[in-house]
Amino acid sequence: MAQFRILSLTCLAMLAFAGNSLLCRLALKNTGIDAASFTSVRLLSAALTLFLVLRFTKKATALSGNWPSAVALFIYAAGFSFAYINLTAATGALLLFSSVQMSMIGYGIWKGEVLRPLQMLGLALALAGLLGLVAPGLAAPPLLNAVLMIGAGVAWGIYSLRGRGAGDPTAVTAGNFLRTVPIAIVLSALTFKTVSLDTTGFAYALASGALTSGLGYAIWYRALPGLKATEAAIVQLSVPVIAALGGIILLGESLSLRLILASIAILSGIALVVYRKTASPVKAT
């Protein structure tokens, strides 16, 4: 029963993470909401949801977190929204999760971790896939939007690295989300000439914040203690696949040969690196 619970929570969390991509793309493609307003509504509703989760599941409701992490979280959320103006759900999710993993791998290398030959091969394969995806061509995603999504992934990687050992992850994340709200309001004020809201777009942003972000992270933190480091890293590579399937079913998107080949290269390459890195790491001497 315990294993079934962990599996169920993990599947729900991955569906939630993929749902963020689908809801954002759906809102920006099919409704009148602008990217800045989507970001603000998402962040505020996520903060409120996580606060309520703390309130009803824990004895203490004190929020924690810090401003540097909140800034990284905001950069992720804003870059994510603006990138999805012209990216498909599948391409955005692939760029996001590959850049998150690769930024964290890069940090490990910078701190002195030594990769085995198979890990080096995986890293080269992932980089080749990423370059192949964004290289100029008819099937290439818009460069500016791709750069924004990669930047969002790097920001999320930084946020994740800063969150290691920071305390109760739900309380930390709730506090950081709350700190992003005034920054998001400033963003909306700076872009007030393009502010556009409608009921459907607002509902998508609310669902992205409350359900696929707030509850999604709370569920993920419940599942994490029951997962090995290898499992936690590799299972997240399923998110671009889920997003791609959702994009086809819900948004009528199609998969180009370039995206398929890049996905295979990136996901398999990162899987090689994180598996060897967490299963039998080699430390610098």
Residue pairs with C-beta under 8 A, 6 or more apart in sequence:
2 226
3 226
5 226
6 223
6 226
6 227
9 219
9 220
9 222
9 223
9 226
10 220
10 223
10 227
10 235
12 216
12 219
13 216
13 217
13 219
13 220
13 223
14 235
14 236
14 238
14 239
14 242
15 242
16 211
16 212
16 213
16 215
16 216
16 219
16 220
17 212
17 216
17 220
17 236
17 239
18 93
18 239
18 240
18 242
18 243
18 246
19 208
19 211
19 212
19 216
19 246
20 80
20 208
20 212
20 213
20 216
21 84
21 89
21 92
21 93
21 96
21 239
21 243
21 246
21 247
22 89
22 243
22 246
22 247
22 250
22 251
23 204
23 205
23 207
23 208
23 212
24 38
24 42
24 80
24 81
24 84
24 92
24 204
24 208
25 84
25 87
25 88
25 89
25 92
25 247
25 251
26 204
26 250
26 251
27 33
27 38
27 200
27 201
27 204
27 205
27 208
28 35
28 38
28 81
28 84
28 85
29 251
30 200
31 198
31 200
31 201
31 204
32 196
32 197
32 198
32 201
33 196
33 197
33 198
33 201
33 202
33 204
33 205
34 191
34 194
34 195
34 196
34 197
35 78
35 81
35 82
35 84
35 85
36 78
36 81
36 184
36 187
36 188
36 190
36 191
36 194
36 195
37 188
37 195
37 196
37 197
37 201
37 202
37 205
38 81
38 201
38 204
38 205
38 208
39 77
39 78
39 80
39 81
39 184
39 187
40 181
40 184
40 185
40 187
40 188
41 202
41 205
41 206
41 209
42 77
42 81
42 205
42 206
42 208
42 209
42 213
43 74
43 77
43 177
43 180
43 181
43 184
43 209
44 181
44 184
44 209
45 205
45 206
45 208
45 209
45 210
45 213
45 214
46 177
46 209
46 210
46 213
46 214
46 217
47 174
47 177
47 178
47 180
47 181
47 209
47 214
48 210
48 214
49 209
49 210
49 211
49 213
49 214
49 215
49 218
50 170
50 173
50 174
50 177
50 214
50 217
50 218
51 61
51 63
51 174
51 178
53 170
53 174
53 214
53 215
53 218
54 60
54 61
54 63
54 170
54 171
54 174
55 61
58 168
58 170
58 171
60 171
62 171
63 171
63 174
63 175
63 178
64 166
64 167
64 168
64 171
64 172
64 175
65 166
65 171
65 172
65 173
65 174
65 175
65 176
65 178
65 179
66 162
66 175
66 176
66 179
67 179
68 162
69 159
69 162
69 163
69 166
69 172
69 176
70 175
70 176
70 177
70 179
70 180
70 183
71 183
72 155
72 156
72 158
72 159
72 162
73 155
73 156
73 159
73 176
73 177
73 180
74 180
74 183
74 184
75 151
75 152
75 155
76 152
76 153
76 155
76 156
76 159
77 152
77 180
77 184
78 152
78 184
78 187
79 148
79 149
79 151
79 152
79 155
80 92
80 96
80 149
80 152
82 145
82 148
83 92
83 95
83 145
83 146
83 148
83 149
83 152
84 92
84 145
84 149
85 145
86 141
86 142
86 145
87 95
87 141
87 142
87 145
87 146
87 149
88 141
88 247
88 251
88 253
89 243
89 244
89 246
89 247
89 251
89 253
90 240
90 243
90 244
90 247
90 253
90 255
90 259
90 263
91 133
91 141
91 146
91 259
92 149
92 243
93 239
93 240
93 242
93 243
93 244
94 133
94 240
94 243
94 244
94 259
94 262
94 263
94 266
94 267
95 130
95 133
95 134
95 141
95 146
95 149
95 150
95 153
96 149
96 152
96 153
96 156
97 153
97 236
97 237
97 239
97 240
98 126
98 129
98 130
98 153
98 240
98 266
98 267
98 270
99 130
99 149
99 150
99 151
99 152
99 153
99 154
99 157
100 153
100 154
100 156
100 157
100 160
101 157
101 233
101 236
101 237
101 270
101 273
101 274
102 123
102 126
102 127
102 130
102 153
102 157
102 270
103 153
103 154
103 157
103 158
104 157
104 160
104 161
105 123
105 270
105 273
105 274
105 277
107 157
107 161
108 277
109 115
112 283
112 284
113 277
113 281
113 282
113 283
113 284
114 282
114 283
114 284
115 123
115 273
115 276
115 277
115 282
116 276
116 282
118 272
118 276
119 272
119 273
119 276
119 277
121 269
121 272
122 268
122 269
122 270
122 271
122 272
122 273
122 276
123 269
123 273
124 269
125 265
125 266
125 268
125 269
125 272
126 265
126 266
126 269
126 270
126 273
127 269
128 265
128 269
129 261
129 262
129 263
129 264
129 265
129 266
129 269
130 262
130 266
132 258
132 261
132 262
132 265
133 140
133 141
133 146
133 258
133 259
133 262
133 266
134 140
134 141
134 143
134 146
136 143
137 258
139 256
139 257
139 258
139 259
140 146
140 258
159 176
163 169
163 172
163 173
166 172
169 217
169 221
169 224
170 217
170 218
170 221
173 217
173 221
177 213
177 214
188 195
224 232
227 235
228 278
229 278
230 274
230 275
230 278
230 279
233 274
233 275
233 278
234 271
234 274
234 275
237 267
237 270
237 271
240 263
240 267
241 263
241 267
244 253
244 255
244 259
244 263
247 253
248 254
248 255
